[in-house]
Amino acid sequence: MSSSVETLIGDALACVATECPLAYRAMETALGDRRIGVSIGTESFEIALAAPSPPALTVRIETTARVIHDVLTGERDPLEAVLADELVVYGDAGDLVAVAEAGLFFAKGSARCISMDPLLVRLSNLAEEEGER
């Protein structure tokens, strides 16, 4: 991939933090000190909004750039992706609820970010590149 998924997600989080800080703070509150392991295609990384984060991952997510793109653009229902095993999430029930809540705050915040459009284009490009492998 020409652009890292991890970098793209970091840029999207920074966009929400800057342009919609109330949504970002709500994400921070929802996640607390949870640490999320993310595997998207061939990339794996971690996300923690609060420091210090716990020593072990509390939630693990496995998916593809295509699924993320389709869910964020409303082309796909997240539950449908979970049921199709294309969005796989591991964790305790309370942690999964917190991550889902933070995801909703992210979606609401990103919809209000004027700088999000170029990031969605980058995500679309990553999804296309993923399909070319």
N, CA, C and O atoms as a DFTB+ gen file, in Angstrom:
532 C
 N C O
     1  1       0.841      -1.181       0.000
     2  2       0.000       0.000       0.000
     3  2       0.883       1.241       0.000
     4  3       1.921       1.281       0.661
     5  1       0.466       2.225      -0.732
     6  2       1.273       3.427      -0.822
     7  2       1.142       4.288       0.430
     8  3       2.049       5.061       0.739
     9  1       0.046       4.171       1.145
    10  2      -0.153       4.923       2.376
    11  2      -0.559       3.949       3.468
    12  3      -1.369       3.051       3.237
    13  1      -0.018       4.119       4.615
    14  2      -0.289       3.237       5.734
    15  2      -1.701       3.454       6.282
    16  3      -2.153       4.586       6.452
    17  1      -2.378       2.348       6.551
    18  2      -3.697       2.425       7.182
    19  2      -3.565       3.044       8.568
    20  3      -4.413       3.831       8.988
    21  1      -2.501       2.687       9.272
    22  2      -2.276       3.247      10.608
    23  2      -2.147       4.769      10.543
    24  3      -2.717       5.477      11.373
    25  1      -1.404       5.267       9.566
    26  2      -1.244       6.712       9.399
    27  2      -2.585       7.363       9.078
    28  3      -2.909       8.423       9.614
    29  1      -3.348       6.739       8.220
    30  2      -4.661       7.262       7.851
    31  2      -5.582       7.337       9.064
    32  3      -6.263       8.344       9.261
    33  1      -5.610       6.295       9.868
    34  2      -6.459       6.311      11.064
    35  2      -5.972       7.376      12.043
    36  3      -6.786       8.071      12.652
    37  1      -4.673       7.508      12.199
    38  2      -4.130       8.565      13.054
    39  2      -4.534       9.943      12.562
    40  3      -4.889      10.812      13.357
    41  1      -4.479      10.147      11.236
    42  2      -4.889      11.426      10.660
    43  2      -6.382      11.680      10.864
    44  3      -6.792      12.812      11.122
    45  1      -7.192      10.631      10.748
    46  2      -8.640      10.784      10.945
    47  2      -8.956      11.119      12.405
    48  3      -9.813      11.959      12.681
    49  1      -8.267      10.466      13.330
    50  2      -8.475      10.778      14.754
    51  2      -8.045      12.208      15.052
    52  3      -8.720      12.919      15.796
    53  1      -6.924      12.633      14.474
    54  2      -6.453      14.011      14.676
    55  2      -7.439      15.011      14.081
    56  3      -7.656      16.085      14.642
    57  1      -8.032      14.657      12.952
    58  2      -9.023      15.529      12.317
    59  2     -10.222      15.736      13.247
    60  3     -10.673      16.865      13.442
    61  1     -10.732      14.650      13.815
    62  2     -11.870      14.757      14.737
    63  2     -11.454      15.529      15.986
    64  3     -12.211      16.366      16.476
    65  1     -10.259      15.257      16.504
    66  2      -9.791      15.961      17.706
    67  2      -9.725      17.465      17.476
    68  3     -10.047      18.246      18.372
    69  1      -9.312      17.874      16.286
    70  2      -9.148      19.292      15.973
    71  2     -10.463      19.966      15.590
    72  3     -10.780      21.049      16.083
    73  1     -11.223      19.320      14.712
    74  2     -12.406      19.956      14.137
    75  2     -13.705      19.662      14.872
    76  3     -14.692      20.376      14.696
    77  1     -13.712      18.633      15.683
    78  2     -14.916      18.308      16.459
    79  2     -14.486      17.775      17.837
    80  3     -14.692      16.603      18.153
    81  1     -13.889      18.657      18.644
    82  2     -13.317      18.209      19.916
    83  2     -14.334      17.597      20.883
    84  3     -13.968      16.745      21.693
    85  1     -15.589      18.009      20.815
    86  2     -16.585      17.397      21.710
    87  2     -16.748      15.913      21.396
    88  3     -16.851      15.095      22.310
    89  1     -16.771      15.565      20.124
    90  2     -16.880      14.160      19.735
    91  2     -15.630      13.392      20.164
    92  3     -15.721      12.257      20.631
    93  1     -14.470      14.017      20.003
    94  2     -13.228      13.350      20.399
    95  2     -13.200      13.101      21.906
    96  3     -12.809      12.022      22.351
    97  1     -13.612      14.090      22.687
    98  2     -13.653      13.909      24.142
    99  2     -14.655      12.818      24.521
   100  3     -14.417      12.056      25.458
   101  1     -15.765      12.742      23.802
   102  2     -16.735      11.673      24.060
   103  2     -16.124      10.307      23.731
   104  3     -16.380       9.325      24.427
   105  1     -15.316      10.249      22.669
   106  2     -14.607       9.005      22.343
   107  2     -13.649       8.629      23.465
   108  3     -13.606       7.476      23.895
   109  1     -12.885       9.608      23.936
   110  2     -11.945       9.362      25.030
   111  2     -12.665       8.846      26.268
   112  3     -12.205       7.910      26.921
   113  1     -13.798       9.464      26.585
   114  2     -14.574       9.049      27.757
   115  2     -15.093       7.629      27.573
   116  3     -15.005       6.812      28.489
   117  1     -15.631       7.334      26.397
   118  2     -16.174       6.000      26.136
   119  2     -15.091       4.923      26.226
   120  3     -15.320       3.851      26.786
   121  1     -13.908       5.214      25.671
   122  2     -12.836       4.209      25.667
   123  2     -12.099       4.115      26.991
   124  3     -11.581       3.054      27.341
   125  1     -12.048       5.216      27.729
   126  2     -11.289       5.196      28.981
   127  2      -9.849       4.813      28.696
   128  3      -9.226       5.361      27.786
   129  1      -9.311       3.868      29.473
   130  2      -7.916       3.472      29.273
   131  2      -7.791       2.186      28.444
   132  3      -6.766       1.508      28.507
   133  1      -8.809       1.857      27.685
   134  2      -8.757       0.652      26.855
   135  2      -7.727       0.799      25.743
   136  3      -7.483       1.893      25.234
   137  1      -7.136      -0.318      25.384
   138  2      -6.188      -0.368      24.277
   139  2      -6.736      -1.339      23.246
   140  3      -7.116      -2.463      23.575
   141  1      -6.772      -0.896      21.995
   142  2      -7.386      -1.667      20.923
   143  2      -6.314      -2.127      19.950
   144  3      -5.534      -1.314      19.453
   145  1      -6.270      -3.410      19.679
   146  2      -5.402      -3.957      18.652
   147  2      -6.181      -3.995      17.352
   148  3      -7.311      -4.481      17.315
   149  1      -5.585      -3.486      16.290
   150  2      -6.267      -3.390      15.008
   151  2      -5.434      -4.106      13.944
   152  3      -4.234      -3.864      13.814
   153  1      -6.082      -4.987      13.189
   154  2      -5.456      -5.628      12.031
   155  2      -6.329      -5.319      10.828
   156  3      -7.483      -5.740      10.751
   157  1      -5.756      -4.575       9.893
   158  2      -6.470      -4.212       8.671
   159  2      -5.613      -4.675       7.508
   160  3      -4.536      -4.137       7.252
   161  1      -6.111      -5.676       6.816
   162  2      -5.311      -6.267       5.751
   163  2      -4.045      -6.851       6.345
   164  3      -4.109      -7.712       7.224
   165  1      -2.894      -6.392       5.874
   166  2      -1.623      -6.916       6.353
   167  2      -1.015      -6.072       7.472
   168  3       0.030      -6.434       8.013
   169  1      -1.645      -4.964       7.825
   170  2      -1.117      -4.074       8.869
   171  2      -1.748      -4.368      10.224
   172  3      -2.944      -4.644      10.324
   173  1      -0.933      -4.303      11.249
   174  2      -1.409      -4.440      12.629
   175  2      -0.802      -3.321      13.464
   176  3       0.381      -3.005      13.341
   177  1      -1.633      -2.730      14.316
   178  2      -1.188      -1.639      15.177
   179  2      -2.153      -1.525      16.341
   180  3      -3.135      -2.264      16.421
   181  1      -1.870      -0.594      17.247
   182  2      -2.706      -0.401      18.428
   183  2      -3.189       1.033      18.514
   184  3      -2.527       1.963      18.052
   185  1      -4.364       1.192      19.119
   186  2      -4.940       2.516      19.356
   187  2      -5.263       2.622      20.842
   188  3      -5.906       1.741      21.412
   189  1      -4.815       3.695      21.455
   190  2      -5.163       4.021      22.838
   191  2      -5.271       5.543      22.904
   192  3      -4.303       6.248      22.619
   193  1      -6.425       6.041      23.273
   194  2      -6.613       7.489      23.330
   195  2      -6.176       8.085      24.650
   196  3      -5.790       9.252      24.708
   197  1      -6.233       7.300      25.706
   198  2      -5.862       7.796      27.032
   199  2      -4.535       7.167      27.450
   200  3      -4.229       6.033      27.083
   201  1      -3.777       7.897      28.201
   202  2      -2.516       7.347      28.714
   203  2      -2.583       7.405      30.230
   204  3      -3.168       8.359      30.744
   205  1      -2.063       6.514      30.951
   206  2      -1.423       5.298      30.450
   207  2      -2.459       4.235      30.089
   208  3      -3.517       4.141      30.711
   209  1      -2.138       3.455      29.090
   210  2      -3.054       2.389      28.677
   211  2      -2.702       1.100      29.425
   212  3      -1.585       0.955      29.920
   213  1      -3.646       0.175      29.504
   214  2      -3.384      -1.073      30.210
   215  2      -2.312      -1.880      29.470
   216  3      -2.118      -1.704      28.267
   217  1      -1.629      -2.755      30.184
   218  2      -0.544      -3.511      29.565
   219  2      -1.022      -4.499      28.494
   220  3      -0.260      -4.849      27.592
   221  1      -2.262      -4.945      28.589
   222  2      -2.770      -5.921      27.629
   223  2      -3.870      -5.284      26.780
   224  3      -4.556      -4.356      27.208
   225  1      -4.014      -5.810      25.568
   226  2      -5.097      -5.339      24.712
   227  2      -6.428      -5.688      25.352
   228  3      -6.575      -6.767      25.927
   229  1      -7.397      -4.792      25.259
   230  2      -8.718      -5.082      25.794
   231  2      -9.683      -5.472      24.675
   232  3     -10.662      -6.179      24.918
   233  1      -9.412      -5.016      23.451
   234  2     -10.250      -5.337      22.301
   235  2      -9.335      -5.549      21.101
   236  3      -8.318      -4.872      20.956
   237  1      -9.704      -6.490      20.249
   238  2      -8.956      -6.716      19.012
   239  2      -9.948      -6.702      17.852
   240  3     -11.005      -7.328      17.919
   241  1      -9.593      -5.978      16.785
   242  2     -10.447      -5.835      15.605
   243  2      -9.662      -6.302      14.387
   244  3      -8.507      -5.917      14.204
   245  1     -10.289      -7.136      13.549
   246  2      -9.682      -7.592      12.303
   247  2     -10.654      -7.316      11.166
   248  3     -11.824      -7.692      11.243
   249  1     -10.180      -6.664      10.117
   250  2     -11.032      -6.356       8.981
   251  2     -10.169      -5.951       7.792
   252  3      -8.967      -6.216       7.769
   253  1     -10.784      -5.311       6.813
   254  2     -10.070      -4.827       5.636
   255  2     -10.378      -3.347       5.429
   256  3     -11.335      -2.813       5.989
   257  1      -9.560      -2.704       4.627
   258  2      -9.816      -1.302       4.293
   259  2     -11.144      -1.169       3.550
   260  3     -11.854      -0.180       3.733
   261  1     -11.487      -2.144       2.719
   262  2     -12.756      -2.111       1.978
   263  2     -13.937      -2.103       2.937
   264  3     -14.867      -1.316       2.759
   265  1     -13.919      -2.951       3.937
   266  2     -15.029      -3.014       4.897
   267  2     -15.126      -1.693       5.662
   268  3     -16.223      -1.167       5.847
   269  1     -13.996      -1.159       6.103
   270  2     -14.026       0.124       6.814
   271  2     -14.614       1.206       5.916
   272  3     -15.477       1.974       6.342
   273  1     -14.151       1.261       4.689
   274  2     -14.672       2.255       3.729
   275  2     -16.178       2.111       3.573
   276  3     -16.911       3.096       3.669
   277  1     -16.638       0.903       3.335
   278  2     -18.054       0.684       3.081
   279  2     -18.923       0.996       4.298
   280  3     -20.035       1.503       4.148
   281  1     -18.430       0.701       5.495
   282  2     -19.178       1.016       6.721
   283  2     -19.209       2.529       6.944
   284  3     -20.264       3.091       7.238
   285  1     -18.061       3.188       6.804
   286  2     -18.005       4.636       7.054
   287  2     -18.790       5.447       6.029
   288  3     -19.289       6.526       6.347
   289  1     -18.904       4.943       4.810
   290  2     -19.652       5.673       3.779
   291  2     -21.121       5.262       3.736
   292  3     -21.879       5.754       2.900
   293  1     -21.525       4.365       4.629
   294  2     -22.925       3.957       4.698
   295  2     -23.322       2.928       3.651
   296  3     -24.507       2.630       3.503
   297  1     -22.363       2.381       2.927
   298  2     -22.660       1.371       1.923
   299  2     -22.876      -0.008       2.536
   300  3     -23.393      -0.917       1.888
   301  1     -22.469      -0.147       3.804
   302  2     -22.554      -1.444       4.466
   303  2     -22.907      -1.243       5.920
   304  3     -22.392      -0.332       6.568
   305  1     -23.768      -2.074       6.431
   306  2     -24.136      -2.051       7.840
   307  2     -23.054      -2.785       8.642
   308  3     -22.649      -3.886       8.268
   309  1     -22.584      -2.184       9.740
   310  2     -21.532      -2.846      10.523
   311  2     -21.939      -4.231      11.023
   312  3     -21.122      -5.151      11.023
   313  1     -23.186      -4.388      11.447
   314  2     -23.643      -5.691      11.938
   315  2     -23.597      -6.733      10.822
   316  3     -23.241      -7.887      11.062
   317  1     -23.953      -6.331       9.613
   318  2     -23.877      -7.239       8.469
   319  2     -22.429      -7.705       8.258
   320  3     -22.184      -8.882       7.995
   321  1     -21.481      -6.783       8.375
   322  2     -20.068      -7.132       8.215
   323  2     -19.607      -8.076       9.319
   324  3     -18.814      -8.983       9.066
   325  1     -20.096      -7.873      10.541
   326  2     -19.761      -8.772      11.653
   327  2     -20.326     -10.158      11.393
   328  3     -19.627     -11.157      11.557
   329  1     -21.583     -10.223      10.990
   330  2     -22.226     -11.518      10.744
   331  2     -21.585     -12.270       9.584
   332  3     -21.621     -13.500       9.543
   333  1     -21.003     -11.538       8.645
   334  2     -20.326     -12.155       7.497
   335  2     -18.862     -12.482       7.815
   336  3     -18.124     -12.919       6.932
   337  1     -18.439     -12.276       9.061
   338  2     -17.053     -12.499       9.489
   339  2     -16.048     -11.670       8.699
   340  3     -14.907     -12.089       8.508
   341  1     -16.471     -10.494       8.241
   342  2     -15.570      -9.581       7.549
   343  2     -15.119      -8.444       8.463
   344  3     -14.191      -7.703       8.139
   345  1     -15.774      -8.320       9.586
   346  2     -15.396      -7.402      10.662
   347  2     -15.451      -8.245      11.929
   348  3     -16.522      -8.493      12.484
   349  1     -14.273      -8.679      12.375
   350  2     -14.186      -9.593      13.510
   351  2     -13.680      -8.800      14.710
   352  3     -12.663      -8.110      14.636
   353  1     -14.413      -8.916      15.817
   354  2     -14.083      -8.145      17.014
   355  2     -14.039      -9.092      18.207
   356  3     -14.962      -9.874      18.431
   357  1     -12.947      -9.007      18.972
   358  2     -12.758      -9.835      20.153
   359  2     -12.660      -8.940      21.382
   360  3     -12.001      -7.901      21.356
   361  1     -13.323      -9.355      22.457
   362  2     -13.225      -8.620      23.710
   363  2     -14.380      -8.965      24.619
   364  3     -15.334      -9.625      24.208
   365  1     -14.290      -8.518      25.853
   366  2     -15.386      -8.700      26.802
   367  2     -16.557      -7.814      26.400
   368  3     -16.375      -6.801      25.725
   369  1     -17.747      -8.197      26.812
   370  2     -18.957      -7.469      26.412
   371  2     -18.874      -5.978      26.745
   372  3     -19.201      -5.145      25.900
   373  1     -18.451      -5.632      27.942
   374  2     -18.359      -4.221      28.330
   375  2     -17.374      -3.447      27.474
   376  3     -17.618      -2.295      27.116
   377  1     -16.261      -4.085      27.148
   378  2     -15.262      -3.433      26.299
   379  2     -15.788      -3.247      24.877
   380  3     -15.547      -2.214      24.253
   381  1     -16.502      -4.245      24.368
   382  2     -17.057      -4.133      23.019
   383  2     -18.097      -3.025      22.935
   384  3     -18.156      -2.292      21.947
   385  1     -18.917      -2.905      23.976
   386  2     -19.907      -1.820      24.007
   387  2     -19.200      -0.466      24.021
   388  3     -19.617       0.456      23.320
   389  1     -18.144      -0.339      24.804
   390  2     -17.404       0.928      24.877
   391  2     -16.788       1.286      23.531
   392  3     -16.833       2.446      23.120
   393  1     -16.214       0.305      22.840
   394  2     -15.605       0.550      21.529
   395  2     -16.679       0.913      20.506
   396  3     -16.470       1.801      19.680
   397  1     -17.819       0.240      20.555
   398  2     -18.917       0.576      19.637
   399  2     -19.409       2.002      19.883
   400  3     -19.679       2.741      18.937
   401  1     -19.523       2.380      21.145
   402  2     -19.946       3.738      21.488
   403  2     -18.932       4.764      20.984
   404  3     -19.309       5.792      20.422
   405  1     -17.651       4.482      21.186
   406  2     -16.604       5.386      20.695
   407  2     -16.653       5.478      19.175
   408  3     -16.434       6.550      18.611
   409  1     -16.937       4.367      18.512
   410  2     -17.062       4.362      17.055
   411  2     -18.192       5.251      16.570
   412  3     -18.064       5.929      15.551
   413  1     -19.297       5.250      17.299
   414  2     -20.416       6.135      16.935
   415  2     -20.029       7.601      17.118
   416  3     -20.363       8.442      16.283
   417  1     -19.329       7.904      18.200
   418  2     -18.866       9.283      18.399
   419  2     -17.893       9.693      17.296
   420  3     -17.923      10.831      16.829
   421  1     -17.027       8.758      16.879
   422  2     -16.109       9.052      15.780
   423  2     -16.888       9.347      14.497
   424  3     -16.607      10.327      13.807
   425  1     -17.861       8.503      14.184
   426  2     -18.646       8.692      12.954
   427  2     -19.374      10.029      12.975
   428  3     -19.382      10.746      11.976
   429  1     -19.983      10.367      14.106
   430  2     -20.685      11.652      14.220
   431  2     -19.721      12.824      14.112
   432  3     -20.022      13.821      13.455
   433  1     -18.565      12.707      14.755
   434  2     -17.570      13.774      14.698
   435  2     -16.979      13.922      13.309
   436  3     -16.808      15.037      12.818
   437  1     -16.667      12.798      12.671
   438  2     -16.046      12.868      11.345
   439  2     -17.012      13.436      10.308
   440  3     -16.583      14.057       9.336
   441  1     -18.308      13.227      10.510
   442  2     -19.299      13.793       9.575
   443  2     -19.299      15.317       9.636
   444  3     -19.735      15.973       8.690
   445  1     -18.817      15.884      10.737
   446  2     -18.781      17.334      10.903
   447  2     -17.423      17.942      10.532
   448  3     -17.253      19.160      10.583
   449  1     -16.471      17.102      10.162
   450  2     -15.116      17.570       9.850
   451  2     -14.995      17.899       8.362
   452  3     -15.176      17.035       7.504
   453  1     -14.689      19.153       8.079
   454  2     -14.548      19.537       6.678
   455  2     -13.280      18.949       6.054
   456  3     -13.182      18.852       4.831
   457  1     -12.332      18.567       6.864
   458  2     -11.082      17.996       6.357
   459  2     -11.148      16.477       6.175
   460  3     -10.140      15.861       5.829
   461  1     -12.297      15.874       6.399
   462  2     -12.403      14.420       6.320
   463  2     -12.481      13.917       4.878
   464  3     -12.078      12.785       4.610
   465  1     -12.986      14.722       3.947
   466  2     -13.142      14.254       2.566
   467  2     -11.853      13.718       1.953
   468  3     -11.877      12.635       1.369
   469  1     -10.719      14.432       2.060
   470  2      -9.487      13.877       1.500
   471  2      -9.064      12.567       2.175
   472  3      -8.437      11.714       1.547
   473  1      -9.409      12.416       3.451
   474  2      -9.076      11.181       4.156
   475  2      -9.923      10.027       3.637
   476  3      -9.437       8.901       3.536
   477  1     -11.178      10.293       3.309
   478  2     -12.028       9.259       2.722
   479  2     -11.521       8.857       1.338
   480  3     -11.625       7.691       0.955
   481  1     -10.978       9.807       0.591
   482  2     -10.381       9.486      -0.705
   483  2      -9.174       8.570      -0.495
   484  3      -8.995       7.593      -1.222
   485  1      -8.351       8.890       0.498
   486  2      -7.202       8.024       0.814
   487  2      -7.669       6.627       1.199
   488  3      -7.068       5.637       0.782
   489  1      -8.742       6.537       1.997
   490  2      -9.276       5.240       2.393
   491  2      -9.786       4.478       1.175
   492  3      -9.553       3.276       1.050
   493  1     -10.474       5.167       0.287
   494  2     -10.954       4.534      -0.942
   495  2      -9.787       3.999      -1.762
   496  3      -9.859       2.892      -2.296
   497  1      -8.714       4.777      -1.865
   498  2      -7.525       4.326      -2.601
   499  2      -6.908       3.098      -1.959
   500  3      -6.494       2.172      -2.655
   501  1      -6.843       3.086      -0.623
   502  2      -6.305       1.916       0.075
   503  2      -7.178       0.696      -0.161
   504  3      -6.663      -0.407      -0.346
   505  1      -8.489       0.877      -0.158
   506  2      -9.407      -0.237      -0.403
   507  2      -9.210      -0.789      -1.809
   508  3      -9.228      -2.002      -2.017
   509  1      -9.022       0.113      -2.776
   510  2      -8.794      -0.319      -4.163
   511  2      -7.465      -1.079      -4.276
   512  3      -7.403      -2.127      -4.919
   513  1      -6.410      -0.553      -3.655
   514  2      -5.108      -1.206      -3.693
   515  2      -5.178      -2.586      -3.037
   516  3      -4.533      -3.532      -3.490
   517  1      -5.963      -2.690      -1.975
   518  2      -6.131      -3.953      -1.269
   519  2      -6.721      -5.000      -2.208
   520  3      -6.337      -6.168      -2.166
   521  1      -7.650      -4.579      -3.049
   522  2      -8.298      -5.499      -3.977
   523  2      -7.396      -5.923      -5.118
   524  3      -7.677      -6.922      -5.780
   525  1      -6.318      -5.191      -5.367
   526  2      -5.412      -5.493      -6.473
   527  2      -4.392      -6.562      -6.122
   528  3      -3.703      -7.083      -6.999
   529  1      -4.297      -6.889      -4.842
   530  2      -3.293      -7.884      -4.459
   531  2      -3.704      -9.276      -4.838
   532  3      -2.967     -10.229      -4.584
